[in-house]
Amino acid sequence: AAAAPLTAFGFSATGVYGASEVVLQRYSLQLPKFPAGLKELKIAQISDTHLGAYFSLAQLKGVLSRLQAEKPDMLVITGDFIDDLQLLEEAVEELAKAADSFPLGIYFCWGNHEYFKDIWRIRRALAGSPIEVLENSSRKIQAGEGFFHLAGVDYPWAKDKEEQEALGSSYLKKAVQVEEKLAREDAT
């Protein structure tokens, strides 16, 4: 496929244990093998908000409002979303209310804080929502006449660096195997 520009932008809270400044960054990517029919695809990303003491529900609502104004095709939440589990249900409700603004969906992968806080509780809260968790797995995303595979890989909580690297490597291998299987099915 011809080189296709892909617009990606995201919000993150910087200074998790200090000031919680919200930063919007935009990137235009050239991906040579990306389907030409998806050249105008917009992916929004939220990462490392650590919702709680340093990032409030009001700030989350503001971020979602700003994202909706950007009109992205999908939203990916790449871990360390919440630290104060008292806010979990309302945060998931806010994401669910915004879901229709992202026609290709909302996808979530685990960060180490989800493991540290209570991954099972967070998993249960997300299970009843329109947010799809990619847990070391891939999902075929169909958009118009084009498609791609989106992989989500956990950032695990581990005792030490070696264990974390081993877990991360095995998780990536698992997600890629799923993606390769999906790609083989698409070729047939």
N, C-alpha and C positions, 0 to 999 in steps of 0.2 A: 504494500500500500504506500501511497505517497506520504510524505511527511505531513503530519496533522498537528496543528496547534491545539493545545488543550489548556483551558484556563483552570487553574487551581487557586483557591484562596482559602484562608482559614483564620480563625481567631485562636489566640491562646492567652492565658493569663501569665504575665511575667512576674517574677519575684514572688513565688508562691508563699514564701514565709516573710515577705516584706510588703511592698506596695503591690496592688493587684491591677496593674495597668492592662487594659485590653488592647491588643494590637491586631490590626487587619493587614495582612500581607497578601499581595497578588503575584502569581507566577504564571507565565505563559510558557508552556512546554512544547517542544517539538519531539514527537515520538514516531520514529520512522515506520514502525510496524503497526501503529495504531490505525484502526479502520478509518479510511477517509471520510466515511459518512458520519463520523463522530467528531469531526474537527472543531466543532463549536461547543463541545461538551464542557460544562462547568461543574467542578466538584468543590464543595465547601468542606472545610475540615475544622473541627473543634478539638483542641487537645490541651491537656494539663490545666484544666480549670480548677481542679481541687475544690469543688463547690463546698463551701462551708465558711470558716472564719475569715478567709481572705478573698472569697469570690461569692457573691450573694445570688439568691434567686432573682432579684431585680436585675442584676448584671446579666444573668443568663437570659432573661426575657429580652433585655436590650440587644444582646448578641444575636438572638434568634430573629428579632425584628430587623436588625441590620442585614443579616443573611437573607431574609426573605426579600428585602429590597434589591439584593444583588441577583435574584432569580437563578440560583444554581439548579442543576439537574438532580443533584444528590448531595447528601450530607454524610460525612464519615466522622465518627467520634473515636479518636485514637488513644483512649486510655487516660487514666488518672482524672476521671470526670468528677468524682465526688469523694469528699472526705467525711462530711457530716451526714451520716445515714438518716438523721432526723429529717433531712431535706429530700431524701431519695424519692418518695412517692410524688411529691409536688414537682420535682425536677423532671421525672418521667412523664407526668401529665403535661408539662409545658412542651416537652419534645413531641408528645403525641398530638397536641393541638397544632403544632407547626408542620406535622408530617405531610399534609396535602401540598405544602409549598415546595416539596422536593419530589418531583414526579418519578424519579428512579429509586426513591427510597432513602431511608436513614439506616446506616450500618455502624456497628459498634464493635471494637475489639478491646480486649482486656489490657489494662496497664498494671503495673506492679501494685498500685494503691488499691485497685479493686481486690486483688488477692489479699493484701494486707488488712483491709477494712472488713470485708465480709462478702466474698464473691458469690456465695450461695444466696444471700439476701438480695444482692443486686441482680443476679440472674433471675430470681423469681419476679422481681419488679419489672424487669424488661420483658419477661416472657408474655405478659398480658398486653403488650404495647405493639405499635407498628414498627418498632425498632428491631432490626435483625442483627443478632450477634453472630459475627464470624469468628468462631473459636478454632483457630488453626485450620481454617477451611477456606474454600473459595465459593463464589457465587457468580453464575453467568448473568451479566447485565445486558439486557436487550434494549437498544434505543434506536427506534426507526429501523433502518435496514442494517445497522451495524450492531456489534456486540463486543464485549470484552469480559475478562474474568477478573473479579475483584477478590483479592486474598486478604484475609485478616489473620494476623499472627500475634499471639499473646506476648506480653512482656511480663514474665512471671516474677513472683516474689520468691527469692531463693536465699539460702543461708550465706552463700559466698559467691564471688565472681565466677568461679569455675562451674559451679552448679547452674548459675544463671545462664552462662554461655552454652552449656550442654542442653539445658531445657530449651532455650531460644533456638538453637540449631535444630533440635528434633521437631519443634513446633513448625519452623519454616519448612522443613522437609515434608512434614505431613500436609501442610497447606499447598505446597507446590505439587505434591502427588495428586491431591484432589483436583487442582487446576489442570494438570496434565491429563488426567482422566477425562475431565470435562472437555478439554480441547480435542482429544481423540474422538469423543462422542460427536462433537460438532463437525469433525472432518468426514464422518460417515453419513 
